[in-house]
Amino acid sequence: MIPQIELGTLLFTLVEPHRGHEVEYNRWYEHDHFYSGCMVGANTFAGDRFVATRRLKDLRYPAASPMTPDPSTGSFLAIYWVLKGHHDDWNRWSVDNVIQLHQQGRMFTQRDHIHTALYDHSWSIQRGEHTTSIELALDRGYPGLVVNVGELSEGATFDDLQAWTQGWADGAFDTTWGPDLIGASRPLPLLADAPADVPRVANADRRFVQLHFLDHDPEVDWADGWAQFGAQLNASGVATHLWTAPFNQTVFGTDRYTDELW
């Protein structure tokens, strides 16, 4: 039976190339690893790459965050969708595949994993009934993305978070700075033999990531919108804000942005 095309889990990998190796890293990732390391598995049905230039890193907050202990890092973000119901076989495939790539000398050592984790997709909120669905988000080519990370407050549930986000989104969708689509997810454990250089997530039972896809550059009216998201989330009592970070979509097949990282 052919499965329904429904997002189940996702890979979120935030990486920093070593200075002086950014062009080489970008080319290695696009020409080999994006596909061989993540996309050729039968149950990965979409992927995309985003970049945080110095201009966008300057908008991140707070400066001290578990996502980026050094706020100047985390330049490249790759995200992949995995079909619902197929996480375990994809996860096993991905670890085995990366082990083989290591053995073949096809990994890139001049880089650091800043935050690489698997997440269970929980829910999404679209701007309208017939707008882009979460399954199509990585194929749409959104020029902007804002990642918001937090931890649930004591006694709060993910249903509480969804209700608060829906109310927040009802106002944000109609603004010049707001999102077109929101997806929310929770961390999943890595396999025991996953690569040792991939950091593990603390407080995973309360942590969440929201991906806010934008049809414009994230800097547009930043001060009126995203700059206030953290305080609004904290004031809700539902969760504690940990990180807000904007990204642009990369331009595949080019070295664009590699000279704007720092």
C-alpha positions in Angstrom: 0.0 0.0 0.0 1.3 3.4 -1.0 1.6 5.6 2.2 -0.1 8.9 2.6 2.3 11.8 2.2 2.2 13.1 5.7 5.0 14.6 7.8 6.0 12.4 10.7 9.4 13.4 11.9 12.2 15.7 10.8 15.9 16.2 11.0 17.1 19.6 12.0 20.8 20.1 11.6 22.6 23.4 12.4 26.2 23.4 11.4 29.2 25.7 11.4 32.0 25.4 8.9 35.4 26.3 10.1 36.6 29.7 8.9 38.4 29.5 5.6 36.5 26.3 4.7 33.0 27.8 4.2 33.0 27.5 0.3 34.4 24.0 0.4 31.9 23.0 3.0 29.0 24.5 1.1 30.0 22.6 -2.1 30.5 19.3 -0.3 27.1 19.6 1.4 25.2 20.4 -1.7 27.0 18.1 -4.2 27.2 15.1 -1.9 26.0 15.1 1.6 22.5 16.7 1.1 21.6 13.7 -1.0 23.9 10.8 0.1 23.7 11.5 3.8 20.1 12.5 4.1 17.9 12.4 1.0 18.4 9.1 -0.8 16.6 7.1 1.9 13.2 6.0 0.6 11.3 7.7 3.4 12.8 11.2 3.2 10.5 13.1 0.9 11.7 16.7 1.2 14.7 18.8 2.3 15.9 22.4 2.2 18.8 24.5 3.3 18.9 27.9 5.1 21.7 30.3 6.0 22.2 32.8 8.8 24.5 35.6 7.6 26.1 38.1 10.0 23.2 40.5 9.4 20.7 37.8 10.5 22.9 36.5 13.4 22.9 40.0 14.8 19.1 39.7 15.2 19.2 36.5 17.1 18.3 36.5 20.8 19.1 35.8 23.6 22.8 35.9 23.1 23.3 33.1 25.6 21.2 30.2 24.3 21.5 26.4 24.6 21.0 26.3 20.8 24.0 28.4 20.0 26.3 28.9 23.1 28.5 31.0 20.8 26.0 33.2 19.0 28.3 33.7 16.0 28.0 30.0 15.1 25.2 28.0 13.4 25.5 29.5 10.0 23.9 26.7 7.9 20.7 24.9 8.7 19.4 21.9 6.8 15.9 20.5 7.4 14.5 17.2 6.1 10.9 15.7 6.3 10.4 12.0 7.0 7.2 10.2 6.2 4.9 9.5 9.1 5.2 5.9 10.4 8.6 5.4 8.9 10.9 7.1 11.5 12.5 4.0 12.9 13.6 2.5 9.5 14.7 5.9 8.3 16.7 6.6 11.5 18.4 3.2 11.2 19.2 3.8 7.5 20.6 7.3 8.2 23.0 6.2 10.9 24.2 3.2 8.9 24.6 5.4 5.8 26.7 8.0 7.6 28.9 5.3 9.0 29.6 4.0 5.5 30.3 7.6 4.3 32.9 7.9 7.0 34.5 4.7 5.9 34.6 6.0 2.3 36.2 9.2 3.3 33.2 11.3 2.2 32.6 13.3 5.4 33.8 16.8 5.9 35.8 17.3 9.1 36.2 21.1 8.9 32.8 21.7 10.5 31.1 21.5 13.9 27.6 20.3 14.7 26.0 23.1 16.7 22.6 21.5 17.1 21.6 18.4 15.2 18.5 16.6 16.4 15.5 14.5 15.3 12.1 15.9 16.0 8.5 14.5 16.1 6.2 16.8 14.2 3.3 17.7 16.4 1.1 20.2 14.6 1.1 23.0 12.0 -0.9 26.2 11.5 -1.5 27.6 8.0 -2.4 31.2 7.1 -5.5 30.0 5.3 -7.4 26.8 4.4 -5.9 26.6 0.9 -2.4 27.9 1.6 0.8 25.9 1.7 0.7 22.8 3.9 3.6 21.7 6.1 4.3 18.8 3.8 5.0 21.2 0.9 6.9 23.8 3.0 10.4 22.7 2.0 9.5 22.5 -1.7 7.8 25.9 -1.8 11.1 27.8 -1.6 10.3 30.2 1.2 12.9 33.0 1.2 12.8 33.3 5.0 12.5 31.2 8.1 12.4 32.1 11.8 13.2 29.3 14.3 11.7 29.8 17.7 12.7 27.4 20.5 11.3 27.1 24.1 10.6 24.8 27.0 7.2 24.1 28.4 6.5 25.6 31.9 5.7 23.3 34.8 2.2 21.9 34.4 1.8 23.2 30.8 1.1 20.8 27.9 1.8 20.9 24.2 -1.9 21.4 23.7 -1.6 24.6 25.7 1.3 25.7 23.5 -0.7 25.0 20.4 -3.7 27.0 21.7 -1.5 30.0 22.6 0.4 29.8 19.3 -2.9 29.7 17.4 -4.1 32.9 19.1 -0.7 34.6 18.5 -0.8 33.5 14.8 -4.3 34.9 14.2 -2.8 38.3 14.7 0.6 37.7 13.2 -0.6 36.3 9.9 -2.0 39.7 8.8 1.1 41.7 9.5 4.0 42.7 7.2 6.5 40.7 9.2 4.4 37.6 10.1 4.7 34.0 8.9 2.8 32.1 6.2 3.1 28.7 7.9 4.1 27.4 11.3 5.2 23.9 12.2 5.9 22.7 15.8 7.9 19.7 16.9 9.4 17.9 19.9 12.9 16.3 20.2 13.3 12.5 19.7 16.2 10.5 21.0 19.1 9.7 18.8 20.2 6.1 18.3 22.9 4.9 20.7 25.4 4.5 17.9 24.7 7.9 16.3 27.8 10.0 15.4 29.5 11.1 18.6 30.0 14.7 17.4 26.2 15.2 17.3 25.2 17.0 20.6 22.3 15.6 22.6 19.3 17.7 23.6 18.9 18.7 27.3 15.3 18.8 28.8 14.0 17.0 25.7 10.7 16.1 27.4 9.8 19.9 27.6 11.7 21.3 24.6 10.0 22.4 21.4 11.0 24.0 18.1 8.7 26.1 16.0 9.5 26.7 12.3 7.9 29.9 11.1 8.1 30.0 7.2 8.1 33.5 5.7 7.4 34.7 2.1 9.8 37.6 2.7 13.2 38.4 4.3 13.0 37.9 8.1 14.5 41.3 8.8 11.3 43.0 7.4 9.8 45.0 10.4 11.8 42.8 12.8 11.4 45.2 15.7 7.6 45.2 15.3 7.3 41.4 15.3 9.9 38.8 15.9 11.9 40.9 18.3 8.9 40.7 20.6 8.1 37.0 20.3 10.2 35.9 23.2 8.7 38.3 25.7 5.2 37.4 24.5 5.9 33.7 24.9 7.3 34.2 28.4 4.3 36.4 29.4 1.9 33.6 28.3 3.0 31.4 31.2 2.9 28.4 28.9 6.6 28.2 28.1 10.0 29.8 28.5 11.6 31.3 25.5 15.1 30.0 24.6 16.0 31.2 21.1 14.7 33.2 18.2 16.8 33.0 15.0 16.2 34.2 11.4 17.5 32.5 8.3 17.4 33.0 4.5 17.0 30.2 2.1 20.3 29.3 0.4 20.6 29.4 -3.4 21.5 25.8 -4.5 24.4 25.4 -6.9 26.0 28.7 -5.9 28.3 30.0 -3.3 26.0 32.9 -2.4 26.2 34.0 1.3 29.4 32.1 2.0 31.3 35.4 2.2 28.7 36.9 4.6 28.7 34.5 7.5 30.9 36.5 10.0 
